[in-house]
Amino acid sequence: MKVVILTLFPEMFSAQNSLGVVGRAIGDGRLEVSLINPRDFAQDKHKTVDDRPFGGGAGMVMRIEPLLSALKSAREQMSGTLVKTVLLSPSGVVFQQVTAIASLSLEGLILICGRYEGLDQRFVARYVDEEWSIGDYVISGGELAAMVVVDALARHIPGVLGNKQSIIDESHLDGRLDYPQYTRPENAAEGSVPGELLSGDHNKVRLYRRREALRTTFERRPDLLTQQLFAVEERRLLKEVIDTN
């Protein structure tokens, strides 16, 4: 998969593109990430990419011309036709696990990182396919959001994660949060490892993890459970969780 990111701060991506899951995906040739700076397409000597908003108000707004030239350059890098242009914006729909998985069917993804007070709406209306948000809060720009999106995508590219079970057990993949994890030592001043995980009984381990995933979801994100259909076994486990809370 190919991802092109339009950003005024390409240097911010150097660590992600060389380390961890994303770095491994790029190194293996399973993911290609390129960076385009709209400032490189500004026509004046000061490389201006923003201007004051019509109607007044605080802050500046990113101008159409440098953005459009940068977008044209990004599209020239895309060989296929299944390409989506996405603006990272606090006004967008919330980016979710299912969004990441669905995006893997694309041939390419162009991510635009907003800055200042945002982009000229004429550019957004004509050239942006979707707007994504990573949560109900405001950050300084779209770069951190773009990193989140790229990381979430990389994890689901076949062959990137060595252990397929890591993908299967991901939080949010089945509408539930993840179960708690433990490692050595078995006993510590902070407590002991639950007996089910030490039993060697795979069914006990499976039921424990399923129950505790439901418990975590019930306690922290009960809204996720209202969207689910439960099998008989899960209804029993969820009842255990509710009865002990």
C-alpha contacts under 8 A as a table, 3 or more apart, distances in Angstrom:
res1	aa1	res2	aa2	distance
1	M	30	R	6.53
1	M	31	L	5.02
1	M	32	E	6.22
1	M	104	L	7.32
1	M	106	L	7.72
1	M	107	E	6.07
1	M	108	G	6.06
2	K	31	L	5.93
2	K	32	E	4.62
2	K	33	V	5.96
2	K	78	M	7.63
2	K	107	E	6.84
2	K	108	G	4.87
2	K	109	L	6.51
3	V	31	L	7.69
3	V	32	E	6.09
3	V	33	V	4.82
3	V	34	S	6.48
3	V	108	G	5.73
3	V	109	L	4.84
3	V	110	I	5.81
3	V	111	L	7.35
3	V	150	V	7.99
4	V	33	V	5.73
4	V	34	S	4.86
4	V	35	L	5.78
4	V	36	I	7.26
4	V	74	A	6.22
4	V	108	G	7.84
4	V	109	L	6.39
4	V	110	I	4.82
4	V	111	L	6.26
5	I	33	V	7.46
5	I	34	S	6.30
5	I	35	L	4.91
5	I	36	I	6.13
5	I	110	I	5.80
5	I	111	L	4.74
5	I	112	I	5.91
5	I	113	C	7.33
5	I	146	A	7.74
6	L	35	L	6.05
6	L	36	I	4.86
6	L	37	N	5.78
6	L	38	P	6.71
6	L	70	A	7.03
6	L	71	L	7.54
6	L	110	I	7.49
6	L	111	L	6.17
6	L	112	I	4.78
6	L	113	C	5.97
7	T	10	P	5.77
7	T	35	L	7.02
7	T	36	I	6.24
7	T	37	N	5.17
7	T	38	P	6.76
7	T	112	I	6.59
7	T	113	C	5.28
7	T	114	G	7.60
7	T	143	E	6.97
8	L	37	N	5.16
8	L	38	P	6.37
8	L	39	R	6.57
8	L	113	C	7.81
9	F	12	M	5.89
9	F	37	N	7.26
9	F	143	E	7.70
10	P	13	F	5.82
10	P	14	S	7.52
10	P	35	L	6.12
10	P	36	I	7.32
10	P	37	N	6.81
11	E	14	S	5.60
12	M	15	A	7.26
12	M	143	E	7.42
13	F	16	Q	5.44
13	F	17	N	6.08
13	F	143	E	7.99
13	F	147	M	7.45
14	S	17	N	5.34
14	S	18	S	6.44
15	A	18	S	5.39
15	A	19	L	5.98
16	Q	19	L	5.38
16	Q	20	G	7.08
16	Q	22	V	6.33
16	Q	23	G	6.35
16	Q	147	M	7.44
17	N	22	V	5.84
17	N	23	G	4.72
17	N	26	I	7.09
17	N	33	V	7.66
18	S	22	V	7.23
18	S	23	G	4.17
18	S	24	R	7.46
18	S	26	I	7.84
18	S	27	G	8.00
19	L	22	V	6.55
19	L	23	G	4.37
19	L	24	R	6.88
20	G	23	G	5.28
20	G	24	R	6.16
21	V	24	R	5.14
21	V	25	A	6.15
21	V	151	D	7.11
21	V	154	A	6.79
21	V	155	R	6.82
21	V	160	V	7.09
21	V	161	L	7.45
22	V	25	A	5.04
22	V	26	I	6.18
22	V	31	L	7.86
22	V	150	V	7.38
22	V	151	D	5.92
22	V	154	A	5.84
22	V	155	R	7.87
23	G	26	I	5.18
23	G	27	G	6.01
24	R	27	G	4.94
24	R	28	D	6.02
24	R	160	V	7.04
25	A	28	D	5.24
25	A	29	G	6.31
25	A	30	R	5.25
25	A	31	L	5.33
25	A	154	A	6.51
25	A	160	V	5.59
26	I	29	G	5.13
26	I	30	R	5.99
26	I	31	L	4.77
26	I	32	E	5.71
26	I	33	V	7.38
27	G	30	R	7.69
28	D	31	L	7.65
29	G	32	E	6.81
30	R	157	I	7.25
30	R	160	V	7.49
31	L	154	A	7.17
36	I	70	A	6.52
36	I	74	A	7.31
37	N	40	D	5.66
37	N	41	F	7.75
37	N	70	A	6.98
38	P	41	F	5.47
38	P	42	A	6.97
38	P	49	V	7.19
38	P	66	P	5.20
38	P	67	L	5.53
38	P	69	S	7.39
38	P	70	A	5.21
39	R	42	A	5.25
39	R	47	K	5.66
39	R	48	T	6.84
39	R	49	V	5.98
39	R	66	P	6.60
40	D	47	K	7.13
40	D	66	P	7.84
41	F	47	K	7.69
41	F	66	P	5.13
41	F	67	L	7.99
41	F	69	S	6.28
41	F	70	A	6.65
42	A	47	K	4.83
42	A	48	T	5.91
42	A	49	V	6.29
42	A	65	E	7.55
42	A	66	P	5.26
43	Q	47	K	6.42
43	Q	48	T	7.72
44	D	47	K	5.39
44	D	48	T	6.56
45	K	48	T	7.90
48	T	51	D	7.98
49	V	62	M	5.74
49	V	63	R	5.65
49	V	66	P	6.27
50	D	60	M	5.98
50	D	61	V	5.21
50	D	62	M	4.20
50	D	63	R	5.13
51	D	60	M	5.36
51	D	61	V	5.49
51	D	62	M	6.57
51	D	63	R	6.60
52	R	56	G	7.27
52	R	59	G	7.05
52	R	60	M	4.88
52	R	61	V	6.19
53	P	56	G	5.59
53	P	57	G	6.76
53	P	59	G	7.69
53	P	60	M	6.10
53	P	61	V	5.94
59	G	116	Y	6.31
59	G	117	E	5.77
60	M	116	Y	5.61
60	M	117	E	5.63
60	M	118	G	7.76
61	V	115	R	7.93
61	V	116	Y	6.09
61	V	117	E	5.37
61	V	118	G	5.43
61	V	119	L	5.54
61	V	120	D	6.26
62	M	67	L	7.80
62	M	114	G	7.87
62	M	115	R	7.23
62	M	116	Y	7.20
62	M	117	E	7.79
62	M	118	G	6.21
62	M	119	L	4.66
62	M	120	D	5.99
63	R	66	P	6.53
63	R	67	L	6.75
63	R	119	L	6.71
63	R	120	D	5.94
64	I	67	L	5.32
64	I	68	L	5.95
64	I	119	L	7.68
64	I	120	D	6.21
64	I	122	R	7.65
64	I	123	F	5.84
65	E	68	L	5.23
65	E	69	S	6.28
66	P	69	S	5.23
66	P	70	A	6.13
67	L	70	A	5.11
67	L	71	L	6.05
67	L	123	F	7.97
68	L	71	L	4.96
68	L	72	K	6.14
68	L	123	F	7.56
69	S	72	K	5.13
69	S	73	S	6.30
70	A	73	S	5.09
70	A	74	A	6.26
71	L	74	A	4.95
71	L	75	R	6.19
72	K	75	R	5.13
72	K	76	E	6.26
73	S	76	E	5.16
73	S	77	Q	6.73
74	A	77	Q	5.31
74	A	78	M	6.91
74	A	110	I	7.15
75	R	78	M	5.18
76	E	79	S	7.39
78	M	81	T	7.73
78	M	83	V	7.52
78	M	107	E	7.86
78	M	108	G	6.47
80	G	83	V	6.99
80	G	107	E	5.89
80	G	108	G	7.39
81	T	107	E	7.15
82	L	106	L	5.21
82	L	107	E	5.15
82	L	108	G	6.55
83	V	106	L	5.98
83	V	107	E	5.79
83	V	108	G	4.66
83	V	109	L	5.51
83	V	110	I	7.34
84	K	106	L	7.40
84	K	108	G	6.71
84	K	109	L	5.12
84	K	110	I	6.17
84	K	129	D	6.28
84	K	130	E	7.85
85	T	109	L	6.14
85	T	110	I	4.68
85	T	111	L	6.16
85	T	112	I	7.55
85	T	127	Y	7.38
85	T	128	V	5.32
85	T	129	D	5.25
85	T	130	E	6.71
86	V	109	L	7.46
86	V	110	I	6.04
86	V	111	L	5.00
86	V	112	I	6.11
86	V	128	V	5.85
86	V	129	D	5.92
86	V	130	E	4.95
86	V	131	E	5.47
86	V	132	W	6.86
87	L	92	G	7.96
87	L	111	L	5.90
87	L	112	I	4.71
87	L	113	C	6.40
87	L	114	G	7.11
87	L	124	V	7.94
87	L	128	V	6.53
87	L	130	E	6.47
87	L	131	E	4.71
87	L	132	W	6.31
88	L	92	G	7.15
88	L	111	L	6.95
88	L	112	I	6.12
88	L	113	C	5.62
88	L	114	G	6.49
88	L	131	E	5.83
88	L	132	W	5.07
88	L	133	S	5.90
88	L	142	G	5.25
88	L	145	A	6.45
88	L	146	A	6.80
89	S	92	G	5.34
89	S	113	C	7.88
89	S	114	G	6.79
89	S	131	E	6.07
89	S	132	W	5.84
89	S	133	S	5.28
89	S	142	G	6.67
90	P	132	W	7.41
90	P	133	S	5.01
90	P	134	I	7.51
90	P	135	G	7.19
90	P	136	D	6.82
90	P	137	Y	6.91
90	P	138	V	6.31
91	S	131	E	7.16
91	S	132	W	7.54
91	S	133	S	6.64
92	G	130	E	7.55
92	G	131	E	4.29
92	G	132	W	4.25
92	G	133	S	4.79
93	V	131	E	6.30
93	V	132	W	4.98
93	V	133	S	5.61
94	V	132	W	5.77
94	V	133	S	4.75
94	V	134	I	5.64
94	V	135	G	6.23
95	F	99	T	6.08
95	F	100	A	7.67
95	F	132	W	5.61
95	F	133	S	5.71
95	F	134	I	5.46
95	F	135	G	7.88
95	F	149	V	7.81
96	Q	99	T	5.12
96	Q	100	A	6.62
97	Q	100	A	5.21
97	Q	101	I	6.41
97	Q	152	A	7.42
97	Q	172	H	6.42
97	Q	173	L	6.35
98	V	101	I	5.10
98	V	102	A	6.02
98	V	173	L	7.42
99	T	102	A	5.20
99	T	103	S	6.13
100	A	103	S	5.22
100	A	104	L	6.85
100	A	149	V	7.20
100	A	152	A	6.15
100	A	153	L	5.25
100	A	156	H	7.90
101	I	104	L	5.55
101	I	105	S	7.87
101	I	153	L	6.91
101	I	156	H	6.69
102	A	105	S	5.98
102	A	106	L	7.99
103	S	106	L	5.53
103	S	109	L	7.90
103	S	153	L	7.63
104	L	107	E	7.69
104	L	153	L	7.14
104	L	156	H	7.91
104	L	157	I	7.36
106	L	109	L	7.07
111	L	146	A	6.69
112	I	142	G	7.28
113	C	141	G	6.39
113	C	142	G	3.99
113	C	143	E	5.50
113	C	146	A	7.00
114	G	118	G	5.57
114	G	119	L	6.50
114	G	141	G	5.53
114	G	142	G	5.09
114	G	143	E	7.89
115	R	118	G	5.57
115	R	119	L	7.62
115	R	140	S	6.82
115	R	141	G	4.75
115	R	142	G	6.77
116	Y	140	S	7.59
116	Y	141	G	7.34
119	L	123	F	7.16
119	L	124	V	6.95
120	D	123	F	5.68
120	D	124	V	6.76
121	Q	124	V	4.91
121	Q	125	A	5.98
122	R	125	A	5.22
122	R	126	R	6.24
123	F	126	R	5.40
123	F	127	Y	5.74
123	F	128	V	7.32
124	V	127	Y	5.60
124	V	128	V	5.01
125	A	128	V	6.28
128	V	131	E	7.41
133	S	136	D	7.61
133	S	145	A	7.39
134	I	145	A	6.15
134	I	148	V	7.85
139	I	142	G	7.62
141	G	144	L	7.10
141	G	145	A	7.91
142	G	145	A	5.13
142	G	146	A	6.04
143	E	146	A	5.03
143	E	147	M	6.31
144	L	147	M	5.08
144	L	148	V	6.39
145	A	148	V	5.09
145	A	149	V	6.35
146	A	149	V	5.06
146	A	150	V	6.16
147	M	150	V	5.16
147	M	151	D	6.08
148	V	151	D	5.24
148	V	152	A	6.17
149	V	152	A	5.18
149	V	153	L	6.16
150	V	153	L	5.06
150	V	154	A	6.06
151	D	154	A	5.13
151	D	155	R	6.41
152	A	155	R	5.54
152	A	156	H	7.14
153	L	156	H	5.63
153	L	157	I	6.75
154	A	157	I	5.34
154	A	160	V	6.94
155	R	160	V	6.35
155	R	161	L	6.36
155	R	167	I	7.44
156	H	160	V	7.34
156	H	161	L	7.85
156	H	167	I	7.07
157	I	160	V	5.84
158	P	161	L	7.51
159	G	162	G	6.42
161	L	164	K	6.60
161	L	166	S	7.33
161	L	167	I	7.63
163	N	166	S	5.54
163	N	167	I	7.60
164	K	167	I	5.50
164	K	168	I	6.62
165	Q	168	I	4.87
165	Q	169	D	6.01
166	S	169	D	5.41
166	S	170	E	6.29
167	I	170	E	5.26
168	I	173	L	7.43
169	D	173	L	7.46
169	D	178	D	7.29
170	E	173	L	5.61
170	E	178	D	6.65
171	S	174	D	7.41
171	S	175	G	7.59
171	S	176	R	6.12
171	S	177	L	4.57
171	S	178	D	4.62
172	H	175	G	4.62
172	H	176	R	5.07
172	H	177	L	5.57
172	H	178	D	7.62
173	L	176	R	7.12
175	G	224	L	6.01
175	G	225	L	7.24
175	G	227	Q	7.86
175	G	228	Q	7.16
176	R	213	A	6.55
176	R	214	L	6.64
176	R	217	T	5.77
176	R	224	L	6.68
176	R	225	L	7.30
177	L	213	A	5.72
177	L	214	L	7.31
177	L	216	T	6.33
177	L	217	T	5.26
178	D	213	A	5.12
178	D	216	T	7.33
179	Y	209	R	5.52
179	Y	210	R	7.15
179	Y	212	E	5.30
179	Y	213	A	4.18
179	Y	214	L	7.92
179	Y	216	T	6.95
180	P	209	R	7.68
180	P	212	E	7.12
180	P	213	A	7.54
182	Y	193	V	6.56
183	T	186	E	7.11
183	T	193	V	7.95
184	R	187	N	7.85
185	P	188	A	6.49
186	E	192	S	5.78
186	E	193	V	5.42
187	N	191	G	6.12
187	N	192	S	4.44
187	N	193	V	6.58
188	A	191	G	5.27
188	A	192	S	6.10
193	V	197	L	7.18
193	V	198	L	7.59
194	P	197	L	5.84
194	P	198	L	7.15
195	G	198	L	5.17
195	G	199	S	6.17
196	E	199	S	5.16
196	E	200	G	7.85
196	E	201	D	7.59
196	E	204	K	5.79
196	E	205	V	5.58
196	E	208	Y	6.65
197	L	200	G	7.05
197	L	204	K	7.67
197	L	205	V	5.45
197	L	208	Y	7.86
199	S	204	K	7.57
199	S	205	V	7.78
200	G	205	V	7.82
201	D	204	K	5.34
201	D	205	V	6.34
202	H	205	V	5.05
202	H	206	R	6.08
203	N	206	R	4.99
203	N	207	L	6.12
204	K	207	L	5.21
204	K	208	Y	6.01
205	V	208	Y	5.12
205	V	209	R	6.15
206	R	209	R	5.30
206	R	210	R	6.12
207	L	210	R	5.06
207	L	211	R	5.99
208	Y	211	R	5.20
208	Y	212	E	6.09
209	R	212	E	5.17
209	R	213	A	5.98
210	R	213	A	5.16
210	R	214	L	6.30
210	R	234	E	7.87
210	R	237	L	7.78
211	R	214	L	5.14
211	R	215	R	6.16
211	R	234	E	7.80
211	R	237	L	5.45
211	R	238	L	6.82
211	R	241	V	7.11
212	E	215	R	4.72
212	E	216	T	6.07
213	A	216	T	5.21
213	A	217	T	6.20
214	L	217	T	5.08
214	L	218	F	5.94
214	L	237	L	7.73
214	L	238	L	6.32
214	L	241	V	7.33
215	R	218	F	5.05
215	R	219	E	6.09
215	R	238	L	7.39
215	R	241	V	5.63
215	R	242	I	7.97
216	T	219	E	5.27
216	T	220	R	5.97
216	T	221	R	7.71
217	T	220	R	5.28
217	T	221	R	4.92
217	T	222	P	5.79
217	T	224	L	7.20
217	T	225	L	7.31
218	F	221	R	5.82
218	F	222	P	4.46
218	F	225	L	7.13
219	E	222	P	6.42
221	R	224	L	5.80
221	R	225	L	7.66
222	P	225	L	5.38
222	P	226	T	7.02
223	D	226	T	5.44
223	D	227	Q	7.24
224	L	227	Q	5.65
224	L	228	Q	7.23
225	L	228	Q	5.39
230	F	233	E	7.89
230	F	234	E	5.68
230	F	235	R	5.83
231	A	234	E	5.32
231	A	235	R	6.22
232	V	235	R	5.17
232	V	236	R	6.38
233	E	236	R	5.20
233	E	237	L	6.34
234	E	237	L	4.94
234	E	238	L	5.95
235	R	238	L	5.08
235	R	239	K	6.12
236	R	239	K	5.14
236	R	240	E	6.39
237	L	240	E	5.07
237	L	241	V	6.37
238	L	241	V	4.97
238	L	242	I	6.22
239	K	242	I	5.09
239	K	243	D	5.98
240	E	243	D	5.17
240	E	244	T	6.25
241	V	244	T	5.38
241	V	245	N	6.34
242	I	245	N	5.31
